[in-house]
Amino acid sequence: MWALLTDRPISLYAASVLRIGYGLLYLIFLLREFPHRDEIWGPGSPWTPALAQQLFEQTGWNSILVLSDSRPYFELCYVMALLTSTLFMLGWRTRAMSVVFAVVVTSFHARSIFMTDGGDNLILLMALYLVLTACGRCWSLDARRNRLKTARAGDAPGPVRSFYAQQLCDARTTLTTVVHNCGIAVIAAQVCFLYGSAGLYKIQGQTWGGGTALHYALNLELFQPWPALSHLVDEHPMVIAIASYMTVLLQVAFPFVLFGRLKYPVLAVLLGMHIGIAVLLGLPLFSGAVIIADAVFLPDRFYAFLPHLWRRAAQRTGMWRQAPGRAAGSGFVPPQGRPGVRSVCPHCQAQHPCARLRA
């Protein structure tokens, strides 16, 4: 357990998926609400900055949007929020942008807290947790810049450091690894609490026990983006009952299936469930936030295999051709563990840094 915590950062690809997903989701959210931004967060909102400030004195929240009630300042904050979400999604200076993104999400969430729902709460929590992670190591502009820098350096020896400088670098690497791994563990625990508590609350209700909860949800006018589709699904009571029982069963069992292969079909069924919620109940933001959070439970080998699968499919359709001089399946592996530490490579039994990466 100590080696797992300190040796190398885990779930780097999953952290990158969370960064891309929540950055894109919040960007879409801000663009969707752009015509209504003044009524929700701006000076024209019924929940004025003065009322928000009074609530902050009681709750301890804060927001950069209440620093001034002028319209130019609010428009500047909104443009900065759009830019921050974009840069965070692309992974540009990810360490700093993750902090700015968390401040943006917290500020907009706290400014009109009575307009938020479960999806907003989950995005807020994940934005805070991602500050702890190294979510820019893969699939980011930072990773591309490091890859190009490494390619230009080639086999040139690195700078010689003193003993204390090397010790300080190793301590910094270990601290970064520990904080990242703890952040991933907190994200996973948060999703487990989300599903477990939702399932336990459903068990206490008579409608879920009777298999009729989805029937009542489909007949609420507030959650009918397409009434004809909702009525069509509601015409099959047996399907409604089975879906109700499966929802409760999967949510309660989710924290207990994470350490086996059973989690893959469970995640697939949950993906279908959230897509159904987004389409039938008109809750795309909530469904998207939970689907992205589920990505933390997929291992790095799954994400590392996706580019190979994409290239293979593109080759079959003629959309992509292999570049000359490049081996099939080659790719950049993000640096993990302490730099300069050499171990025995399991493939060639030689002493070089590739052993840690290959292992």
N, C-alpha and C positions, 0 to 999 in steps of 0.2 A: 504493500500500500504506500509506503514511503517513496519507493522508486517510481510508482505510478504518479505520485503527486509532484515529485521534484525532477524526474529524469528528463521528460520531454512534454511539450504541450500536446494535449489530446484534442481531438475533434476540431482541427483547424479548418477543415472544409465546412463542417457544420456551422462553425462560427461565422464563416464568410457567407454562407447561405442566409443566416439570420441577418447579417448586416445588409446584404443586398435586398432581402425580402422586406425588412421593416423600413429601410430607406425608401424603396420604391412604393411601398404601401402608404407611407405618410406623405410622400410627394403626390400620389394620386389623390389622397384625401384632401390635401391643401388645394390642389387644382380643382377638385370637384366643388369645394366650398368657396371658391374664389368669388363668385357673384354675391355670396351671402356673408362674406368675411366681416363686413362692418357690423351686421346685425348680431353676429355670434361673438366676435372678439374685439371689435373696434369701438371707437367713441360713440357710435350710434346704437350700441347694444343696450337693451333694457337693464341688463346687469352691468351697471356703470362701474368704472374703475374705483370710485369711492366705496361702493358696496363690496366690491372684490377685496379692497384693502381692509375693510372692517372684518370680513371673513378670515383674511390671512392672519389678523391679530389673534383670532381664536384657534385656528387650525395649525398655524406655523408654516403654511405654504407661502410661496412668493412667485412673482412673475415679472419678467422684464417688460411686459406690455402695460403695466400700470405705472411705470416710471414717468410717463407723460400721457396726457389725454389728447394730444394734437394728432390730427389726421396724417400729416407727413411722417411723423415718427412711427405711427402704426403701419403705414404702407412700407416704410423702410424695413421694419421688423418682419413683415410678411414676405417681402422679397428675399431677405436674408434667410428666412425659414425655408423657402423654396430652394435657394442655392445650397444651404446646408444639407438638406435631404438628398439633393443630387450628388454632392461631393462625397457624402457619407456612403451612399449607395455605390459609387464608383470606386471607393477606397483610396481617396487622395488624402495624404497625411492623416491616416485613419486614427492614430492615437489621439490627436488633437480634435479631429472632427467628431469623434465619438463623444467627447465631452460637450462640444458645442451642440451636437444633435440632442443629447440628453437635456441640456438646458432649454432648447427650443421646445421639445415635446412637453417638458414639465411646465414651461411658461404658458403654452397654449392650453394645456389640460387644466391648469389652475385658474386661468383667467375666466373661463365659463364652465366651472366644474359641474353645474347642474345640466349641462348639455351633453355630458359624456355618458358612455355605456360600458359594457364589459370589454368590448374590443379596444376602446381607448385605454382602459385600465391596464390591459395586458401589454399594449404597445408601450405605455409609460414604464412598466416594470422592466420589460425587455431592453428598452433604451438605457435604463440605469445599469442593468446587468452587463450589457455589452461594453460599457466603459472598462470593465475589469478584464475583458478578453482581448486576445491578439487576433481580432477579426479581420485584419488587413493582410495576413500572411499569404492568402490564396485569392485568386480571382479578383485582383484589385490593381489599381494603378501603382500602388506601392510595390506589389510583388513584381510587376512588369519592370519598374525602375530598378529594383534590386537584381532582377535577372539580367538586364542589359548591363548593369554595372559589373556583375560577375563575369559576363561574357567578355567585356572589354579588358578586365584585369587579367583574364586567362590564367596561366600557371605562375604568375608573378608572386613571389613570396610576400606575405603580409608584413606589416610593420612589427618590429621587435618591441615588445612591451616589457617593462620592469615587473618584478615579482608582485609588488603591491598593486600595480595597474592591472595585472592579469587576475589577481584575486578579486579586485573590485569589479572587473568585468564579469567574472564567474558568479559573484554574488548578485549582480544585477540580472544576469540571465536566469539564475535560480529563482529570484524573487518574481520576475516576470512570468516564469513558468508556473509557479505556485499560484499566483493571483489569477492567471488565465484558467488553470484547471479548477480552482475554486469557483470562478465565475460560471464555467460550464456546468459544474455540479449544482450550483444554485438555480440555474436556468432549468435543468432537468427536474430538480425538486419542485420548482414552481409549477411546471406542467403537470407533474404527478398530483400535487395538491389541487390543481384546477380540475382535473378529471375526477379524482377521488371524491372531493367535496361535492361536485356536481352530481355524481352518482348517488352519494349518500343522501343528499337533499331530495333527490327524485324518489328514492325508496320510501321516504316518509309521506309522500303524497298519494292520495287514493286514486287519482287519475292515471298516474304512471303504473301503479299496481293493477289497475283495471284495464290497462292497454288503450286508454282513450285520450291520453294527454295530447298526442299529435292531432287528433280530430279537432279539439278545441283550438289549438294553435292555428290550424289551417283555416279556421272559420273566423279568426279575428281580422277585422277590416284593416287594422294598422299593419298587419303582417301579410298582406295580399298584394304583392307587386303585379301578379298576373292571376286575377280571380278565377279565370276559366281553368288554369292549370291546377290551382289549389282545389277547386271543386272536383276536377277529374281524379286527382289522387285520393280525395276524401271518399270517393265512391267505392273504394276497395277496403272495407273495414279489417279484413284479415291482414292485409299488408300493413295497415296502420298499427295493428296490435303487435305484429312481429317486429316492426321497426321500433316501437316503443320499448319492448322488452330487450331487444338487442342493444339499444342505446344505453339503458341502465346497466346491463351486464358488462358491456365493454368499458364503460367509464369506471365502474367499481373494480374491475379486474385489471385495468391498465397498469397501475403501479406494480403489479405482481408478475407481469409477463415480460418485463423489460430485460431480463437477464437470460432470455432464451430466444430461440428462433420463432417462437409463437408471436413475438412482437411485430413481425413483418406483416402477416395477414391482418392483425389487429389495426396496425397503422393504415393499411390499405382500406379497411372498412371505415375507419374514422375519417379518412380522406373523402370517401364517398358521402359520409354523413354530413360533413361540413359543406361540401359542394351542394348537397340538397338543401341545407339551411340557407346558404347564400341565394339559391335560385327560388325556392318555394317561399321563404319567409322574408326575403329582401334584406338580409344582413351580410353583405359581402365583406365589410370591414372586419366584423367579428370573426367570420369564418376564415378570412385571409390571415388574420393575426394568429389564430390557433393552428392553422395548417403550417405556417412558417415555424411556429414554436415546436411542432412535432418533428421538424427536420433535425433537431438536436440529437435524436435517438438513432439516426442512421450513421453507420461507421464511415470513417474516411475512405476505406476501400470502395465503398459504394459510390461516393462522389468522384474518386479518382478513376473509376471505371467509366463514368459517363462520357468524358471526352473521347475515349476509345470507341465507345458504342456509337457516338455521333459520327466520328470519322468513318467507321465501318459502314454505317448506313449511307453516308454521303458518297462514299466510294462506289457503292452499289448503284446509286442513282445517278452517278456522274457529276455530282455537284462539287466534289472536292478531289484534288489530285495531290498525291504525296510529293513534297518538295524534294528535289534531288539532293542526295547526300545526307538525308535525315532518315534514321532508322524508324521503322514502324513501331508505334507505341511508345516512343521516347517522349519525355516530358520533364518539366521542371518540378522537382520536389522541394517544397519550402524548407528552409533550414529549421532544424529542431534540436533541442538539447543545447549543451554548452559548446561554444565554438572552440575548436582546437583540440577537443578530446578525441583521442584515437582508440579504436578498439578493433578486435579481430573481425574481419569480414567473413560471413558464413559461406560466401561463394568462392573466394580465392584464398582464404586464410592469410591475408596480408594485413599489415597494419596501416590503415588509412581511414579518413573520416567517413567514407561511404558506408562503413559497417553499421553505424548508428542509424543512418537513413534507411538502408535496406532492411535492417532488423525491424 
